[in-house]
Amino acid sequence: MTDTVLLVVHQKKSVPGHIGSLFSERGYLFDRRCPCEGDPLPEEPEAYAAIVFFGGPMSANDCSMPGIKAELEFIPKILKAKIPFFGLCLGGQMLARVLGAQVAPHKDGHIESGYTRIYPTELGKDWFSNSNIFYQWHKEGFEMPRTANLLATGDIFPNQAFVYGENAIATQFHPEITREMIDRWTMHGAHRLNRTGAQPRQAHVKGWEIFNESIEMWSRSILDRFGLHGSKTLADVAD
């Protein structure tokens, strides 16, 4: 059993946030790649315990970008190998595209920025027993792939999470968010806070203080659901 997780990010300074911390505390090692900065993706996904595609400012429709094109071509290999796959925001939109669904901006120009409530479907109730409020930072959304199962809906962007098969989950929201990431995003992306659907910066910070603990519990439950229990602790890794 491999103990390495492939982290696919989209900017040079991108970090895996809370998701990375949870994998680390379970003893997993990281292979971090940024195809949009020229990093090659591995030939095959079988060398990894799990694969996470994170968010980014690009669009899942940016097939003219070599990095995005390479990621879209790599996802079918992950699905075929049945490696646990997490698609977060852009990563989830890319999974939706690979499965034949459209990714597009909101028809009225709305975005989601800040903490919002999601609504679990009947299937999703068991998946979202720990939290139904998550951090959002996106201007596009995904339609539902016909071969996937909807787990949660939302007020502005109707499709918030889906599962494909037994090993792949896509979320429109960002469970990996940390306070440091909120500070960085709301500073460098301050122009987004003026758009329809965006919450003021102080609401982002207050939301993190209120909801972070339950979101972390949710993230742990998803790793458990996919059998990613790890075999080591941080102390073991340090030794």
Backbone hydrogen bonds in HBPLUS format (Angstrom, degrees):
<---DONOR---> <-ACCEPTOR-->    atom                        ^
c    i                          cat <-CA-CA->   ^        H-A-AA   ^      H-
h    n   atom  resd res      DA  || num        DHA   H-A  angle D-A-AA Bond
n    s   type  num  typ     dist DA aas  dist angle  dist       angle   num
A0029-LEU N   A0003-ASP O   2.73 MM  26  6.04 165.8  1.75 159.3 164.0     1
A0049-ALA N   A0004-THR O   2.78 MM  45  5.72 163.1  1.81 157.6 163.2     2
A0005-VAL N   A0029-LEU O   2.79 MM  24  6.12 160.6  1.83 153.3 156.1     3
A0031-ASP N   A0005-VAL O   2.96 MM  26  6.14 149.7  2.05 155.2 152.4     4
A0006-LEU N   A0050-ALA O   3.03 MM  44  6.44 155.7  2.09 159.5 157.3     5
A0052-VAL N   A0006-LEU O   2.88 MM  46  6.28 164.2  1.90 169.8 175.2     6
A0007-LEU N   A0031-ASP O   2.93 MM  24  6.02 162.7  1.96 138.8 144.3     7
A0033-ARG N   A0007-LEU O   2.86 MM  26  6.19 167.3  1.88 168.5 170.2     8
A0008-VAL N   A0052-VAL O   2.82 MM  44  6.05 175.4  1.83 176.2 175.6     9
A0054-PHE N   A0008-VAL O   2.97 MM  46  6.19 173.9  1.97 172.9 171.9    10
A0009-VAL N   A0033-ARG O   2.95 MM  24  6.31 159.5  2.00 162.2 167.9    11
A0014-SER N   A0011-GLN O   3.08 MM   3  5.25 166.7  2.10 113.1 116.9    12
A0020-GLY N   A0016-PRO O   3.22 MM   4  4.76 158.8  2.27 109.9 112.4    13
A0021-SER N   A0017-GLY O   3.14 MM   4  6.53 154.4  2.21 146.5 154.1    14
A0018-HIS N   A0176-GLU O   2.85 MM 158  4.57 154.8  1.92 128.4 128.3    15
A0022-LEU N   A0018-HIS O   2.91 MM   4  6.17 156.4  1.97 153.5 158.6    16
A0023-PHE N   A0019-ILE O   3.08 MM   4  6.35 159.1  2.13 149.4 154.6    17
A0024-SER N   A0020-GLY O   2.91 MM   4  6.09 159.2  1.95 149.7 156.1    18
A0025-GLU N   A0021-SER O   2.97 MM   4  6.19 159.4  2.01 150.4 154.7    19
A0026-ARG N   A0023-PHE O   3.12 MM   3  5.25 141.2  2.28 100.1 111.5    20
A0028-TYR N   A0023-PHE O   3.13 MM   5  5.48 159.5  2.17 150.2 143.8    21
A0027-GLY N   A0024-SER O   2.86 MM   3  5.10 160.9  1.90 112.1 116.7    22
A0037-GLU N   A0034-CYS O   2.86 MM   3  5.44 159.3  1.91 119.8 126.9    23
A0039-ASP N   A0034-CYS O   3.20 MM   5  5.24 159.7  2.24 127.9 121.7    24
A0038-GLY N   A0035-PRO O   2.99 MM   3  4.89 161.9  2.02 106.1 108.6    25
A0048-TYR N   A0045-PRO O   3.14 MM   3  6.01 158.3  2.19 132.6 133.5    26
A0051-ILE N   A0084-PRO O   2.90 MM  33  6.33 153.7  1.97 160.5 169.3    27
A0086-PHE N   A0051-ILE O   2.93 MM  35  6.37 155.5  1.99 156.1 163.3    28
A0053-PHE N   A0086-PHE O   2.86 MM  33  6.21 164.3  1.88 167.6 172.9    29
A0088-LEU N   A0053-PHE O   2.91 MM  35  6.15 176.9  1.91 176.3 175.7    30
A0062-ASP N   A0059-SER O   3.03 MM   3  5.30 167.0  2.04 113.8 116.1    31
A0063-CYS N   A0061-ASN O   2.81 MM   2  5.58 140.8  1.97 102.6  92.1    32
A0065-MET N   A0062-ASP O   3.04 MM   3  5.72 163.8  2.07 118.2 123.4    33
A0069-LYS N   A0065-MET O   2.96 MM   4  6.13 169.6  1.97 165.7 169.2    34
A0070-ALA N   A0066-PRO O   2.91 MM   4  6.04 157.5  1.96 146.2 152.0    35
A0071-GLU N   A0067-GLY O   3.05 MM   4  6.31 153.5  2.12 145.3 152.4    36
A0072-LEU N   A0068-ILE O   2.96 MM   4  6.21 163.6  1.99 155.7 159.5    37
A0073-GLU N   A0069-LYS O   3.06 MM   4  6.27 146.7  2.17 144.1 153.1    38
A0074-PHE N   A0070-ALA O   2.99 MM   4  6.15 127.8  2.27 136.7 150.5    39
A0074-PHE N   A0071-GLU O   3.05 MM   3  4.97 132.6  2.28  94.3 107.8    40
A0075-ILE N   A0071-GLU O   3.10 MM   4  6.32 146.8  2.21 154.1 160.5    41
A0077-LYS N   A0074-PHE O   3.00 MM   3  5.44 128.5  2.28 110.9 124.2    42
A0078-ILE N   A0074-PHE O   3.28 MM   4  6.71 148.7  2.39 147.8 156.9    43
A0078-ILE N   A0075-ILE O   2.94 MM   3  5.06 118.9  2.33 101.7 117.3    44
A0079-LEU N   A0075-ILE O   3.01 MM   4  6.35 161.9  2.05 161.0 165.4    45
A0080-LYS N   A0076-PRO O   2.94 MM   4  6.07 157.9  1.99 144.9 151.0    46
A0081-ALA N   A0077-LYS O   3.02 MM   4  6.16 151.2  2.10 142.2 149.5    47
A0082-LYS N   A0078-ILE O   3.00 MM   4  6.13 117.4  2.40 138.0 154.2    48
A0083-ILE N   A0078-ILE O   3.41 MM   5  5.78 160.8  2.45 152.8 155.0    49
A0082-LYS N   A0079-LEU O   3.16 MM   3  4.97 144.3  2.29  94.2 104.8    50
A0085-PHE N   A0167-ASN O   2.70 MM  82  6.10 160.2  1.74 162.8 167.9    51
A0169-ILE N   A0085-PHE O   2.99 MM  84  6.34 160.1  2.03 156.5 160.1    52
A0087-GLY N   A0169-ILE O   2.88 MM  82  6.19 166.9  1.90 162.1 165.5    53
A0171-THR N   A0087-GLY O   2.87 MM  84  6.29 159.2  1.91 169.9 175.2    54
A0091-GLY N   A0088-LEU O   3.00 MM   3  4.69 145.2  2.13 125.5 114.6    55
A0089-CYS N   A0171-THR O   2.73 MM  82  5.75 148.8  1.83 146.5 156.8    56
A0092-GLY N   A0089-CYS O   2.96 MM   3  5.06 119.5  2.33 100.3 115.7    57
A0093-GLN N   A0089-CYS O   2.89 MM   4  6.21 154.2  1.95 156.1 164.4    58
A0094-MET N   A0090-LEU O   2.86 MM   4  6.11 148.3  1.96 149.4 158.0    59
A0095-LEU N   A0091-GLY O   3.13 MM   4  6.40 152.1  2.21 139.5 146.3    60
A0096-ALA N   A0092-GLY O   2.99 MM   4  6.27 159.6  2.04 146.5 152.0    61
A0097-ARG N   A0093-GLN O   2.98 MM   4  6.25 155.4  2.04 145.1 151.3    62
A0098-VAL N   A0094-MET O   2.97 MM   4  6.23 161.8  2.01 151.2 155.7    63
A0099-LEU N   A0095-LEU O   3.04 MM   4  6.28 145.0  2.16 146.5 156.0    64
A0099-LEU N   A0096-ALA O   3.15 MM   3  5.11 122.7  2.50  92.6 107.0    65
A0101-ALA N   A0096-ALA O   2.91 MM   5  5.26 162.2  1.94 149.2 143.2    66
A0100-GLY N   A0097-ARG O   2.95 MM   3  5.09 160.6  1.99 109.2 113.1    67
A0143-GLU N   A0102-GLN O   2.81 MM  41  5.37 159.4  1.85 168.1 168.9    68
A0104-ALA N   A0141-GLY O   3.03 MM  37  5.68 154.6  2.09 157.9 162.6    69
A0141-GLY N   A0104-ALA O   2.89 MM  37  5.68 158.7  1.94 145.4 147.4    70
A0109-GLY N   A0106-HIS O   2.99 MM   3  5.10 167.0  2.01 113.3 115.8    71
A0111-ILE N   A0196-THR O   2.93 MM  85  6.30 154.1  1.99 157.6 165.7    72
A0112-GLU N   A0138-HIS O   3.04 MM  26  5.60 170.6  2.05 166.2 168.5    73
A0138-HIS N   A0112-GLU O   2.98 MM  26  5.60 160.7  2.02 157.8 163.9    74
A0199-GLN N   A0113-SER O   2.95 MM  86  5.91 148.6  2.05 149.0 157.5    75
A0114-GLY N   A0136-GLN O   2.94 MM  22  5.18 159.4  1.98 138.4 138.8    76
A0136-GLN N   A0114-GLY O   2.82 MM  22  5.18 152.6  1.89 130.1 139.2    77
A0116-THR N   A0134-PHE O   2.98 MM  18  5.76 156.3  2.03 160.6 161.0    78
A0134-PHE N   A0116-THR O   3.04 MM  18  5.76 153.1  2.11 161.2 160.9    79
A0118-ILE N   A0132-ASN O   2.78 MM  14  5.34 165.5  1.80 152.0 154.5    80
A0119-TYR N   A0153-THR O   2.83 MM  34  5.07 161.4  1.86 141.8 146.5    81
A0153-THR N   A0119-TYR O   2.93 MM  34  5.07 157.6  1.98 128.3 133.5    82
A0121-THR N   A0151-LEU O   2.90 MM  30  5.32 162.2  1.93 124.6 128.3    83
A0125-LYS N   A0121-THR O   2.98 MM   4  6.09 122.6  2.32 150.2 160.8    84
A0127-TRP N   A0124-GLY O   2.90 MM   3  4.99 124.2  2.21 100.7 116.5    85
A0128-PHE N   A0124-GLY O   3.00 MM   4  6.20 137.0  2.19 155.1 167.5    86
A0174-HIS N   A0135-TYR O   2.80 MM  39  5.41 165.4  1.82 162.7 166.7    87
A0148-ALA N   A0145-PRO O   3.24 MM   3  5.40 168.0  2.25 109.8 113.0    88
A0149-ASN N   A0163-VAL O   2.91 MM  14  5.36 168.4  1.93 156.9 160.5    89
A0163-VAL N   A0149-ASN O   2.93 MM  14  5.36 157.1  1.98 148.8 153.8    90
A0151-LEU N   A0161-ALA O   2.77 MM  10  5.21 170.6  1.77 139.3 139.6    91
A0152-ALA N   A0161-ALA O   3.32 MM   9  5.10 149.8  2.42 134.8 130.0    92
A0160-GLN N   A0152-ALA O   2.93 MM   8  5.24 161.8  1.96 142.0 140.6    93
A0154-GLY N   A0158-PRO O   3.17 MM   4  4.60 132.3  2.40 100.4 108.5    94
A0172-GLN N   A0160-GLN O   2.82 MM  12  4.93 157.5  1.87 143.9 141.5    95
A0162-PHE N   A0170-ALA O   2.99 MM   8  5.39 150.5  2.08 143.1 151.4    96
A0170-ALA N   A0162-PHE O   2.90 MM   8  5.39 164.9  1.92 160.6 164.2    97
A0164-TYR N   A0168-ALA O   2.79 MM   4  5.16 165.1  1.82 149.2 153.8    98
A0168-ALA N   A0164-TYR O   3.33 MM   4  5.16 143.3  2.48 152.5 156.6    99
A0177-ILE N   A0174-HIS O   3.43 MM   3  5.80 171.1  2.44 113.9 115.2   100
A0182-ILE N   A0178-THR O   3.01 MM   4  6.34 156.9  2.06 150.4 156.4   101
A0183-ASP N   A0179-ARG O   2.99 MM   4  6.30 161.5  2.03 151.7 156.1   102
A0184-ARG N   A0180-GLU O   3.01 MM   4  6.26 159.0  2.06 146.4 152.0   103
A0185-TRP N   A0181-MET O   2.80 MM   4  5.95 172.3  1.80 158.8 161.0   104
A0186-THR N   A0182-ILE O   2.92 MM   4  5.91 168.8  1.94 152.2 155.9   105
A0187-MET N   A0183-ASP O   3.15 MM   4  6.10 130.6  2.40 132.6 144.2   106
A0188-HIS N   A0184-ARG O   2.90 MM   4  6.06 174.0  1.91 160.6 160.2   107
A0189-GLY N   A0185-TRP O   2.70 MM   4  5.35 142.0  1.84 139.2 150.6   108
A0192-ARG N   A0189-GLY O   2.91 MM   3  5.69 151.7  1.99 122.8 130.1   109
A0193-LEU N   A0190-ALA O   3.03 MM   3  5.45 144.4  2.16 109.6 119.4   110
A0194-ASN N   A0191-HIS O   3.40 MM   3  5.90 167.4  2.42 110.5 114.0   111
A0195-ARG N   A0192-ARG O   3.06 MM   3  5.52 169.0  2.07 118.4 121.6   112
A0198-ALA N   A0195-ARG O   3.09 MM   3  5.70 163.7  2.12 138.5 140.0   113
A0203-ALA N   A0200-PRO O   2.91 MM   3  5.48 137.4  2.10 115.2 126.8   114
A0204-HIS N   A0201-ARG O   2.96 MM   3  5.17 126.2  2.25 102.7 116.9   115
A0205-VAL N   A0201-ARG O   3.18 MM   4  6.59 158.9  2.23 155.7 160.3   116
A0206-LYS N   A0202-GLN O   2.96 MM   4  6.11 165.9  1.98 145.9 150.1   117
A0207-GLY N   A0203-ALA O   2.88 MM   4  5.82 152.9  1.96 137.4 145.6   118
A0208-TRP N   A0204-HIS O   3.02 MM   4  6.31 152.2  2.10 145.9 152.6   119
A0209-GLU N   A0205-VAL O   3.19 MM   4  6.53 157.6  2.24 148.0 153.4   120
A0210-ILE N   A0206-LYS O   3.08 MM   4  6.36 146.6  2.19 146.5 155.6   121
A0211-PHE N   A0207-GLY O   2.79 MM   4  5.79 173.9  1.80 163.0 164.6   122
A0212-ASN N   A0208-TRP O   3.06 MM   4  5.07 150.9  2.14 135.1 137.8   123
A0215-ILE N   A0211-PHE O   3.10 MM   4  6.28 157.2  2.16 158.5 165.6   124
A0216-GLU N   A0212-ASN O   2.92 MM   4  6.14 154.2  1.99 152.7 159.6   125
A0217-MET N   A0213-GLU O   3.09 MM   4  6.39 152.0  2.17 143.2 150.6   126
A0218-TRP N   A0214-SER O   2.97 MM   4  6.27 150.1  2.06 140.8 148.9   127
A0219-SER N   A0215-ILE O   2.91 MM   4  6.23 158.7  1.96 150.3 155.5   128
A0220-ARG N   A0216-GLU O   2.99 MM   4  6.28 158.6  2.04 150.2 155.4   129
A0221-SER N   A0217-MET O   3.04 MM   4  6.29 155.3  2.10 145.7 152.4   130
A0222-ILE N   A0218-TRP O   3.03 MM   4  6.39 144.2  2.17 148.7 158.5   131
A0223-LEU N   A0219-SER O   3.11 MM   4  6.45 159.9  2.15 152.5 157.0   132
A0224-ASP N   A0220-ARG O   2.98 MM   4  6.26 161.0  2.02 151.1 156.7   133
A0225-ARG N   A0221-SER O   2.90 MM   4  6.06 153.5  1.97 140.6 148.1   134
A0226-PHE N   A0222-ILE O   3.10 MM   4  6.34 146.1  2.22 145.6 153.1   135
A0228-LEU N   A0223-LEU O   2.86 MM   5  5.08 159.9  1.90 158.0 151.1   136
A0227-GLY N   A0224-ASP O   2.91 MM   3  5.01 160.0  1.95 110.2 114.0   137
A0236-ASP N   A0233-THR O   3.03 MM   3  5.10 117.7  2.43  96.8 111.9   138
A0237-VAL N   A0233-THR O   3.03 MM   4  6.42 158.7  2.08 153.5 159.0   139
A0238-ALA N   A0234-LEU O   2.93 MM   4  6.16 156.5  1.99 148.0 154.3   140
A0239-ASP N   A0235-ALA O   3.06 MM   4  6.31 145.1  2.19 143.0 151.6   141
